[in-house]
Amino acid sequence: MKIHIQTLDFTPRQSLLDLVNEKVGKLEKFSDRIIESRVTLRVEKADKRDNKMCEIRVVIPGNDLFAKKQSESFEEAIQKATETLERQIKDWKEKLRS
């Protein structure tokens, strides 16, 4: 699976990129049909503290799965988004079986 990471309006630390690769890479164990994942990280221009946004699109033949989460830190937003995608992949696999 290829992982494409795009950051908007900031330069990421290498540790953040490593975390994205680790968390998103784990999604591959739920399905071997995942072609690629596109991750977008950005800082929203807002007065709120939870202005870190993570969007992940998982490309699977037939349809894409998508999760968008906002939090106070990128690490937390990435965690929430990957957990959501885990559930979506499991649901998608159940639909294929039936």
Helices and strands as residue ranges (DSSP letters): E 2-8, H 14-25, G 26-30, E 36-43, E 52-60, E 63-71, H 74-97
